[in-house]
Amino acid sequence: MNLTIQSARQYLVTLCCAASIAMLGTGCAPQVRVVKGGGIDVGEQSSLTSLVPAAELEHASHLQYDQMLEQAGKKKILVKGKDPRLLRLNRIAKRIIPFSARINPRAREWKWEVNLFKSKQLNAFCMPGGKIAFYTGIIDRLKLTDNEIAIIMGHEIAHALREHARSRIAKSRLTEIGTSVGGAVLGALTGNAQAANMVQTGAQIGGKLLTLRFSRNDESEADVVGLDLAARAGYDPRAGVTLWRKMTAASKGAPPTWLSTHPAGKNRIAEIEKYLPAVMPLYHKAKTKQRHRK
């Protein structure tokens, strides 16, 4: 290989990496600001969310959620009626949802819904538009308290409110575009299709790692926002610590944090403990109001 081709390859690899970083953002942890009087603010949403129309994403999410409910009904795994676990979820959601518009004003227009699925999985989620789902496994296997359920629900609602799905889809699209263009340009300059394929494959792997990194940051942001939501609703944010101790014990053999979309349990507990002083005043204030209403 002559020096000109090697230089071109190095230049294009550097250019593609720089372009990816510029398009996808720095991937830094959420910038958390403690609000005077208690509470937290994680700043503006990613500018990439504007690349994916919210209405279209929410419509698609609603369709997918409805299909999930239909399939669950056919398989008889959808929990209905006066099941105590479902009643608990609805009661907790009813207290948390009123505080959602503070994070995302459009949440006032969402048609919130909570459903429970029979499954041993330790899982829960909230789709764009306020469609919440819990699996019985996470409630039963971890023997969750109401406070711990509120921490999970606040976390999942935070993902929807911060519109992480929109930014992830945008990042994925930009990564795919950058990968295709970079490989094609390198192949044209060097005349070496194998070299182009190597760079394209490397860029794809790098794109996945970037996506994982961003996903971990989304998880960290959701943890912080979820603590705020739960505390405002009168649920003890210290339950985040007990929750993740349970999750850590139940998730032995999980991949290391740098290859996971979820931060490791110990890291998560440390972050929660870091922000407890900012959200505990909200919890105490909410509990005082609740006592006065009785």
N, C-alpha and C positions, 0 to 999 in steps of 0.2 A: 504494500500500500504506500503510495507516495505521500509526502508531507502535506500537499494541498488537500487531498481527500481527507486525511486524518484531521487536519485543522477544521475543515468544513464540518466533519462529524462532531467534533468537540464543540464547535460554535453552535450547531443546531441543537445539540443536547442541552447546552447551557441556555439557549434561547427558549426552548420548549419548557424547561423547568421554570425559568423566570416568568414566562407567560402564564404557566399554570398557577404559580404562586400569586401573581398579580390578579388573576381572574378569580381564584378560589378564596383569597383572603389569607391572612397570616396563620390562622388556626390557633390563635392564642386562647387561653382560658377566658371565660366571661369576665368582663370588667364590672365588678360589683361595687356599688356605692351604697353605703349605709345611709338611710334616710333619717333626718332629724326626728326624734320622737319614736323611733323604732321602725323596722322594716328595711327592705333592700330594693335597689333599682339596678337592673342589669343593662340599662342603656337601650339604644335603638336596635331594632332587628337588623339582620343581615340585609344589605342592599340587594343581594341576589334574589331575595324573595320576589322582587318585582318582575323577574324574568318568567315566573310561573303564575298565571292568573289565579287568584284565590278562589273565585267563584267556580272555575272549572275543576280545580283540585277538590274543593268541598263537595261538588256535585258527584264527582267520580268516587269520592270516599263514601258518600251516602249510598250510592248504588252498591258498592262493595260490601258495605255494612249490612244492607238489606239482604243481599245474597247470602251473607254469612248467617244471618238470623234464619233465613228460609232453610238453609242446609242444616243448621243446628236443630230446627224444629222437626225436620224429617228424621234426623238421627236421634231425636228425643234427648238431646243434651243441653237444651235451653231451659234454664231454671225459671219457673214461673210461680205465680200465686204468692202465698204468704211465707215463702221460705225465709227463715230468720236472717240468713246471709244476704239475700237480695234486699230485704227490708233495711238492713244495716247500711248497705251500699247506697241506697236511695236517700236514707236519712243523712248520711255523711255528705253526699253530693249536694243535697239541698242547702247545706250550710256553707260549702266551699264555693259553689258556682256564683253567688252574688258578688264575690270579690274578683271574679275573672275579668270584668270589663276594665279594671284598673290596669291590667297588663295588656289587654287587647280590646279596644272599644267595640270591635265588630262582634265580640262574643255575646253582646246583648241580643243580637239577631239570630244566634245559633239555636237550633232546636235540639236542646240537650237530651240525652237519653242514656240510661244505664242498664246494662244487661249482664247476666251471669251465666257462664258456660260450665258444664260438667266436664272437668278435665283435671288430670293430676299435675299438669304443668304449673310451674311457678311463674305465672304471667298475668299481665294486665296492660291495657293500652287505652289511649284516647285518640281517635281519628280526627282529622281536620273537620271542624264544624261541630265538635262537641259530642261525638259518639263514643261513650265509655264502655269498656268491657273488662270484666274480671273473670278469672278462671277459679273454680272452686279449690283447686290444688294449692294456690298461694294463700288462701284463707285458712284452709283446713290443716295443711301440712305444717305451716309456720305458726298456727294457732295465734293469728293476728288479733291484736286489740283494736278498738275503734281508732285510737291515736295512730297506730301503725298503718291501718287501712287509709287513714287520711293522708299520711305522708306519701304512700304509694299513689293515691288518687291525685293529690296535689302535684306530684312529679309528672304523672302522665298528662294531666290537664295542662301543665306548663309547656309540654312539648307542643300541644295544639295551639296554645295562646301565643307562643313565640314563633310559631309557624316553621318549625324545624324541617318538616317534610318538604315545604316549598324550597327552602335553601338547599337541602340535600339533593333534590331532583335537579335543581339548577347547576349545582357543582358537578353532579354526575354527567350532565349533558356537556358542560364546558370541558370536562376532562376527556370525554370521548372525542369531541371535536379537535382538541389540541393533540391528542394521540394520533388520530388519523392524518391530520395535516402535517405534523412533524415527520411521521414515517414516510409519507409520500414525497415530501420535499427532499429529505435525505437521500431517498432512492434515486431521485432525478439528478441530484448533484453528483453522487458517487457512482451511479450506474451499478450499484451493488445491492440487489434485492435482499440478500441475506442480512446485510448490515442494517438495512431499513427495517426488516422484520425484527431484528434484535432490539433496536431502539424502540420500536413500537411496543414490543412485549414488555420491555423495561419500563416504558412510560405507563403502560396499563397497570403494572404492579405498583409503581409509584403512586398512580392515581388511586388505587385501592387503599394504600396506606394513608394517603392524605384524607381519603373519605373516612377511614377509621378514626383518624385523629380528630377530624371535625365532629364525627359522631360522639366521641368521648367528651368533647367540649360541650356539645349539645346536652349530653347526659349531666354534666356538671352544672350547666346553667339550669336545667330542669330541676335538679336537686335543690338549688338555692331558691328558685322561684316557688317550688313546691313547699318548701319550709315556710315561706312567707304566707302563701295561701292557707296552709293548714293552721298556722298560728292565728291569722286573722279570723278564722272560722271557729277558734276556741279549742283547737286540738294541740296537744303538747308536742312541740317540735323536737323535744328530746327523744321522742319515740323513733326518730330517724336513726339514732345510735343503736337502740335495741333491735330495730328492724334489720339493719345491715349486719349486725352480729348473727342474727338468725339466718340471713341470706348467705353469709360467708360459710356458716356451718353446714348449710344445705347444698352448697355449690362447690364441694371439694373436687379438685381436678379441673377447675375452670382454666382457660388460657390466661397467660400473663397479661397484665394490664396494657402493655404496649401493642399487643395484637388483638385487643378486645374492643368492642364498641362501648363497653361499660367499664368505668374505672374499677380497679380492684377494691374489695370491701374495706380494707384498712385505709386506703386513700380516701374513700368515700366518707368513712366515719370521721376522719381527720378534717375534711372540708366541712362536714355538717357541724362538728364541734366548733370550728372556726367562726361560723356565722350564727351560732346559737345566741350570743349576747345581743345581736341585732334584732332577732325575732322574738325573743322571750318577752319583751315589753308588750308586743302585740298580743301574745297569748294571755298574759295577765290581764290586759285591758278587756279582752273578749270574755274571759271568765268572769270578770267583775260585772260586766253588762248582763251576762247570762244569769248571774245570781240575783241581780236586781229585778229581772223580769219574772222570777219565780215568786 
